[in-house]
């Protein structure tokens, strides 16, 4: 299992994933970009001062009701005043003088040269581009702006104004890595929109937002950049959704340029098309990565909020799919009693409106509830972001969920109540990602995760990295990193690059019975070696996993079970394994005599990534045997609640 990191080899593989039409379009785009930026100019068609921009009223914010949330936000805001970062494992790192081109984790500074001449994937040149881009999204500035809005303490406003002015000075148009990707520009624009809203009434407001400010030139350049470089072809996944949302929100909020109306119309039409292209009818996002399900929903919802505020309507198809997207998030987080993990995840946000530990799902569902008042959405408590945006609902609600199947996406969550326990099992048996490259998919067909009372036992190990460590990028996407069957140490689907897949497993659902909590499915990922893997999962008083491998030949079969780091191994024999997390015990039994291996923090397995850019050792059980096909294997999992 390996793929080449050579730039030339990667480019050849990447081009092979494109259609002739896409290739032709990219060639035209490249020629256009050679002229882009020459003599670019703008004209304000409306005076900013002439528009009636109301100062937001913080007196309606009940400080006592949201006291804990406000306290946490202000603590985080104060840390941002000290230039302390809190993402990708960087906790405690301080940049005394912020360098917008600097990866402070790997101590590398990207060159300040023509953006399109920089390979942002080259670690030796720029470091981990995700680290650099994250601080340039300016999420921390929305937190500082909200801190001013709540406290009226001008130190927060002063810091926001200084940092945005410094960013504009240090990032001239098309110079440096912060002008290499339109999604980054879109997210930064969204942050700036909300900074402007929350800073109204500050004594420093006019210093940044007056008619002569360089801020408007940078806004125009951002919008122009998005319009000229938006994602196309096989790259048009969540990136395109974010880019169009950023253009919608900023051109509607600041309609001061001659192109503003045209850009608004273009981006709104694009977003309405993309929600159809990138969503199953059920509302599951086609990238098949729950982190991106939430990420794109934030863009959809923010665009919907902004258009609603300006009395502009999306069509019925958009609003119906927005509802379906929200319903999936609400149901999946409730029934699984946690935020599900499958596919890639990097904690990406469209906007930050609360401290980083705040309940992200609840504020999204609370606002969604205000748009669909007759429907139920799961949120645990009233949230600060919802009241800040003026969409707070009366009372939180928690929906009661049974097992559910999103059959068009091949995604299932079954649960069962047992002796004071609620056992929840997520099973993946669907489409392999979105588009020809399926960038954020993993080779995880017929894999499952298992939680009991929201306590994790068998987990998806996560993502860890994108560009920085190709060996770990391969591992975390591989079949052996998931709770499924691997054959002959190969992946079900073919990895060609960090965001590129070749041969892809096709998965088919034979049957799903909600009443019986039973799913049957199979995939063709090993068809090239004449093997077909079928799996049946049934949850009653036990979880039973029945696997059948048909075909001809002699193969090494490898059934994997990845434990959460908090799970303790109490007893381990060839026949039975007893594990525990908190007050819940689980026993794993196998029917046939496969040799049991345990890996922890090794090349073979035993890794868990709790957040992007962080990995910790855990335990992976591997049941292996060389055997002739056809054959079967059965695992049974029993549960015990030790609560007295």
WOVEN-V737711 format. One record per residue. N is the residue number from 1. RES is the residue in three letters. NEAR is the number of other ideal C-beta (glycine too) atoms within 10 Angstrom. D_LAST is the distance of its C-alpha to the last C-alpha in whole Angstrom. Layout:
# WOVEN-V737711
n;res;near;d_last
N;RES;NEAR;D_LAST
N;RES;NEAR;D_LAST
This chain:
# WOVEN-V737711
n;res;near;d_last
1;UNK;16;48
2;UNK;8;50
3;UNK;19;52
4;UNK;13;55
5;UNK;15;55
6;UNK;10;59
7;UNK;11;60
8;UNK;8;63
9;UNK;13;60
10;UNK;18;58
11;UNK;11;60
12;UNK;12;62
13;UNK;17;58
14;UNK;16;58
15;UNK;11;61
16;UNK;12;61
17;UNK;18;58
18;UNK;17;60
19;UNK;11;62
20;UNK;7;66
21;UNK;9;65
22;UNK;17;63
23;UNK;12;65
24;UNK;11;68
25;UNK;14;66
26;UNK;16;65
27;UNK;10;68
28;UNK;9;69
29;UNK;15;66
30;UNK;10;67
31;UNK;9;71
32;UNK;11;70
33;UNK;14;68
34;UNK;9;71
35;UNK;9;73
36;UNK;15;70
37;UNK;18;70
38;UNK;6;73
39;UNK;5;75
40;UNK;14;72
41;UNK;6;72
42;UNK;16;71
43;UNK;9;72
44;UNK;15;70
45;UNK;12;71
46;UNK;13;69
47;UNK;9;69
48;UNK;18;66
49;UNK;10;67
50;UNK;7;68
51;UNK;10;65
52;UNK;4;63
53;UNK;13;60
54;UNK;8;58
55;UNK;12;56
56;UNK;16;52
57;UNK;10;51
58;UNK;16;48
59;UNK;6;48
60;UNK;9;46
61;UNK;16;43
62;UNK;11;40
63;UNK;11;40
64;UNK;6;37
65;UNK;14;35
66;UNK;20;35
67;UNK;10;35
68;UNK;12;32
69;UNK;20;34
70;UNK;20;37
71;UNK;12;36
72;UNK;16;35
73;UNK;25;38
74;UNK;18;40
75;UNK;11;39
76;UNK;21;39
77;UNK;24;43
78;UNK;14;44
79;UNK;17;43
80;UNK;20;45
81;UNK;14;48
82;UNK;10;48
83;UNK;17;48
84;UNK;16;44
85;UNK;20;43
86;UNK;16;39
87;UNK;22;39
88;UNK;20;39
89;UNK;14;38
90;UNK;18;41
91;UNK;11;38
92;UNK;8;41
93;UNK;15;44
94;UNK;11;47
95;UNK;15;50
96;UNK;7;52
97;UNK;7;55
98;UNK;16;54
99;UNK;15;55
100;UNK;20;55
101;UNK;19;56
102;UNK;19;54
103;UNK;24;50
104;UNK;20;49
105;UNK;19;46
106;UNK;14;49
107;UNK;8;52
108;UNK;18;54
109;UNK;16;56
110;UNK;22;58
111;UNK;13;61
112;UNK;16;63
113;UNK;12;65
114;UNK;12;66
115;UNK;22;63
116;UNK;14;64
117;UNK;9;65
118;UNK;20;61
119;UNK;13;59
120;UNK;21;56
121;UNK;18;54
122;UNK;14;56
123;UNK;18;53
124;UNK;7;56
125;UNK;15;58
126;UNK;26;55
127;UNK;24;52
128;UNK;22;49
129;UNK;25;50
130;UNK;20;47
131;UNK;25;46
132;UNK;26;50
133;UNK;21;50
134;UNK;25;46
135;UNK;24;48
136;UNK;21;51
137;UNK;24;49
138;UNK;25;49
139;UNK;22;45
140;UNK;26;45
141;UNK;26;48
142;UNK;26;46
143;UNK;25;44
144;UNK;27;47
145;UNK;28;48
146;UNK;27;45
147;UNK;26;45
148;UNK;26;49
149;UNK;23;48
150;UNK;20;45
151;UNK;14;47
152;UNK;12;51
153;UNK;13;51
154;UNK;13;54
155;UNK;13;52
156;UNK;28;50
157;UNK;25;53
158;UNK;17;55
159;UNK;22;53
160;UNK;29;53
161;UNK;24;57
162;UNK;14;57
163;UNK;20;55
164;UNK;24;56
165;UNK;16;60
166;UNK;14;59
167;UNK;20;58
168;UNK;18;61
169;UNK;11;63
170;UNK;15;62
171;UNK;21;61
172;UNK;13;64
173;UNK;17;65
174;UNK;18;64
175;UNK;17;64
176;UNK;22;61
177;UNK;27;57
178;UNK;23;56
179;UNK;22;59
180;UNK;22;58
181;UNK;19;55
182;UNK;23;56
183;UNK;23;52
184;UNK;26;52
185;UNK;27;55
186;UNK;31;53
187;UNK;26;50
188;UNK;25;52
189;UNK;25;54
190;UNK;30;51
191;UNK;26;49
192;UNK;28;53
193;UNK;20;53
194;UNK;24;50
195;UNK;24;51
196;UNK;21;54
197;UNK;19;53
198;UNK;25;50
199;UNK;25;53
200;UNK;15;56
201;UNK;15;57
202;UNK;23;57
203;UNK;9;60
204;UNK;17;60
205;UNK;18;59
206;UNK;13;63
207;UNK;15;63
208;UNK;22;61
209;UNK;22;62
210;UNK;12;66
211;UNK;13;68
212;UNK;8;70
213;UNK;17;66
214;UNK;12;66
215;UNK;21;62
216;UNK;19;64
217;UNK;15;66
218;UNK;22;62
219;UNK;24;61
220;UNK;23;64
221;UNK;20;64
222;UNK;22;60
223;UNK;24;61
224;UNK;19;64
225;UNK;26;62
226;UNK;25;59
227;UNK;17;62
228;UNK;15;64
229;UNK;21;61
230;UNK;23;58
231;UNK;20;56
232;UNK;13;58
233;UNK;18;58
234;UNK;20;55
235;UNK;18;54
236;UNK;19;53
237;UNK;26;49
238;UNK;25;47
239;UNK;19;50
240;UNK;25;52
241;UNK;29;50
242;UNK;28;49
243;UNK;30;53
244;UNK;28;54
245;UNK;30;51
246;UNK;31;53
247;UNK;30;56
248;UNK;28;55
249;UNK;26;54
250;UNK;27;56
251;UNK;27;59
252;UNK;21;58
253;UNK;21;57
254;UNK;23;60
255;UNK;16;63
256;UNK;19;66
257;UNK;20;67
258;UNK;11;70
259;UNK;17;67
260;UNK;20;64
261;UNK;13;65
262;UNK;12;66
263;UNK;21;63
264;UNK;20;60
265;UNK;12;62
266;UNK;17;61
267;UNK;26;58
268;UNK;23;57
269;UNK;12;58
270;UNK;19;57
271;UNK;24;53
272;UNK;16;53
273;UNK;14;55
274;UNK;23;52
275;UNK;27;49
276;UNK;11;50
277;UNK;13;51
278;UNK;21;48
279;UNK;24;45
280;UNK;21;44
281;UNK;12;45
282;UNK;17;41
283;UNK;25;41
284;UNK;23;40
285;UNK;28;42
286;UNK;20;44
287;UNK;24;43
288;UNK;26;40
289;UNK;26;38
290;UNK;25;36
291;UNK;24;36
292;UNK;24;40
293;UNK;24;39
294;UNK;25;38
295;UNK;21;41
296;UNK;26;43
297;UNK;24;42
298;UNK;20;42
299;UNK;28;46
300;UNK;24;46
301;UNK;23;44
302;UNK;23;46
303;UNK;29;50
304;UNK;22;49
305;UNK;17;48
306;UNK;19;51
307;UNK;19;53
308;UNK;14;52
309;UNK;12;53
310;UNK;11;56
311;UNK;6;57
312;UNK;14;57
313;UNK;11;55
314;UNK;20;54
315;UNK;10;54
316;UNK;8;52
317;UNK;12;51
318;UNK;21;50
319;UNK;16;48
320;UNK;14;46
321;UNK;21;45
322;UNK;22;44
323;UNK;16;42
324;UNK;17;41
325;UNK;25;40
326;UNK;23;38
327;UNK;22;36
328;UNK;24;35
329;UNK;25;34
330;UNK;26;32
331;UNK;20;30
332;UNK;25;30
333;UNK;23;28
334;UNK;24;26
335;UNK;23;25
336;UNK;21;24
337;UNK;18;22
338;UNK;17;24
339;UNK;14;28
340;UNK;24;29
341;UNK;20;31
342;UNK;22;34
343;UNK;24;38
344;UNK;26;39
345;UNK;24;38
346;UNK;22;39
347;UNK;16;37
348;UNK;21;41
349;UNK;20;41
350;UNK;25;44
351;UNK;20;44
352;UNK;22;41
353;UNK;22;41
354;UNK;24;38
355;UNK;19;36
356;UNK;16;35
357;UNK;9;31
358;UNK;18;32
359;UNK;18;30
360;UNK;21;33
361;UNK;20;32
362;UNK;22;32
363;UNK;27;35
364;UNK;23;37
365;UNK;27;35
366;UNK;25;36
367;UNK;25;40
368;UNK;26;40
369;UNK;25;38
370;UNK;17;41
371;UNK;17;44
372;UNK;14;42
373;UNK;8;41
374;UNK;5;40
375;UNK;13;38
376;UNK;16;34
377;UNK;27;33
378;UNK;22;30
379;UNK;27;30
380;UNK;15;27
381;UNK;16;29
382;UNK;19;33
383;UNK;28;34
384;UNK;25;37
385;UNK;23;39
386;UNK;23;39
387;UNK;20;41
388;UNK;24;43
389;UNK;22;45
390;UNK;13;45
391;UNK;19;43
392;UNK;22;40
393;UNK;19;38
394;UNK;9;37
395;UNK;8;33
396;UNK;16;31
397;UNK;15;29
398;UNK;13;27
399;UNK;15;28
400;UNK;8;26
401;UNK;19;26
402;UNK;13;27
403;UNK;21;28
404;UNK;20;31
405;UNK;19;34
406;UNK;20;37
407;UNK;15;39
408;UNK;15;42
409;UNK;21;41
410;UNK;25;39
411;UNK;24;35
412;UNK;25;32
413;UNK;22;29
414;UNK;27;27
415;UNK;22;23
416;UNK;18;21
417;UNK;8;18
418;UNK;17;15
419;UNK;9;12
420;UNK;10;11
421;UNK;17;13
422;UNK;15;17
423;UNK;25;19
424;UNK;24;22
425;UNK;26;25
426;UNK;24;28
427;UNK;25;31
428;UNK;28;35
429;UNK;26;38
430;UNK;23;40
431;UNK;20;44
432;UNK;23;44
433;UNK;22;44
434;UNK;23;47
435;UNK;18;51
436;UNK;17;53
437;UNK;22;51
438;UNK;25;48
439;UNK;24;47
440;UNK;23;43
441;UNK;25;42
442;UNK;30;40
443;UNK;26;41
444;UNK;26;38
445;UNK;29;39
446;UNK;28;36
447;UNK;24;33
448;UNK;24;30
449;UNK;25;27
450;UNK;23;23
451;UNK;25;20
452;UNK;24;17
453;UNK;16;16
454;UNK;10;19
455;UNK;18;18
456;UNK;20;21
457;UNK;24;21
458;UNK;25;24
459;UNK;23;27
460;UNK;26;30
461;UNK;25;32
462;UNK;22;34
463;UNK;25;37
464;UNK;25;38
465;UNK;22;42
466;UNK;20;45
467;UNK;18;48
468;UNK;20;48
469;UNK;17;46
470;UNK;18;47
471;UNK;11;46
472;UNK;16;42
473;UNK;21;43
474;UNK;18;44
475;UNK;20;41
476;UNK;22;38
477;UNK;26;40
478;UNK;22;41
479;UNK;26;39
480;UNK;21;38
481;UNK;28;36
482;UNK;27;34
483;UNK;24;31
484;UNK;25;34
485;UNK;27;37
486;UNK;25;40
487;UNK;21;43
488;UNK;14;45
489;UNK;13;44
490;UNK;18;45
491;UNK;23;44
492;UNK;29;44
493;UNK;25;46
494;UNK;17;49
495;UNK;21;49
496;UNK;20;52
497;UNK;22;51
498;UNK;19;48
499;UNK;22;49
500;UNK;19;51
501;UNK;25;50
502;UNK;15;52
503;UNK;16;51
504;UNK;20;48
505;UNK;22;46
506;UNK;15;46
507;UNK;22;43
508;UNK;14;43
509;UNK;16;41
510;UNK;12;41
511;UNK;10;39
512;UNK;20;36
513;UNK;13;34
514;UNK;13;32
515;UNK;7;31
516;UNK;13;30
517;UNK;20;28
518;UNK;18;31
519;UNK;27;34
520;UNK;18;37
521;UNK;23;39
522;UNK;21;41
523;UNK;26;43
524;UNK;17;47
525;UNK;29;46
526;UNK;22;47
527;UNK;15;50
528;UNK;10;53
529;UNK;14;51
530;UNK;12;51
531;UNK;21;48
532;UNK;16;45
533;UNK;26;42
534;UNK;18;40
535;UNK;25;36
536;UNK;18;34
537;UNK;22;30
538;UNK;18;28
539;UNK;23;25
540;UNK;13;23
541;UNK;11;20
542;UNK;17;21
543;UNK;23;24
544;UNK;16;27
545;UNK;26;30
546;UNK;16;33
547;UNK;20;36
548;UNK;17;40
549;UNK;21;42
550;UNK;14;46
551;UNK;17;49
552;UNK;11;51
553;UNK;11;51
554;UNK;9;49
555;UNK;20;47
556;UNK;13;44
557;UNK;21;41
558;UNK;21;38
559;UNK;20;34
560;UNK;22;32
561;UNK;24;29
562;UNK;26;28
563;UNK;25;25
564;UNK;20;24
565;UNK;16;25
566;UNK;14;21
567;UNK;21;20
568;UNK;12;20
569;UNK;14;21
570;UNK;12;19
571;UNK;10;22
572;UNK;14;25
573;UNK;9;28
574;UNK;11;30
575;UNK;10;29
576;UNK;14;25
577;UNK;23;23
578;UNK;17;19
579;UNK;23;18
580;UNK;18;16
581;UNK;19;15
582;UNK;13;13
583;UNK;15;9
584;UNK;21;11
585;UNK;17;13
586;UNK;22;17
587;UNK;16;19
588;UNK;22;23
589;UNK;15;26
590;UNK;18;29
591;UNK;13;32
592;UNK;13;35
593;UNK;10;35
594;UNK;18;36
595;UNK;10;36
596;UNK;19;33
597;UNK;14;34
598;UNK;17;31
599;UNK;19;33
600;UNK;15;32
601;UNK;15;35
602;UNK;11;38
603;UNK;9;40
604;UNK;16;39
605;UNK;23;35
606;UNK;21;32
607;UNK;24;33
608;UNK;25;31
609;UNK;21;33
610;UNK;15;31
611;UNK;15;34
612;UNK;24;38
613;UNK;23;39
614;UNK;15;36
615;UNK;22;35
616;UNK;11;32
617;UNK;13;31
618;UNK;22;28
619;UNK;22;28
620;UNK;24;30
621;UNK;22;30
622;UNK;20;33
623;UNK;22;34
624;UNK;16;38
625;UNK;15;40
626;UNK;10;44
627;UNK;15;45
628;UNK;10;47
629;UNK;18;47
630;UNK;12;46
631;UNK;15;42
632;UNK;12;39
633;UNK;20;35
634;UNK;14;32
635;UNK;20;28
636;UNK;16;25
637;UNK;21;22
638;UNK;15;19
639;UNK;19;15
640;UNK;15;12
641;UNK;14;9
642;UNK;9;6
643;UNK;10;4
644;UNK;4;0
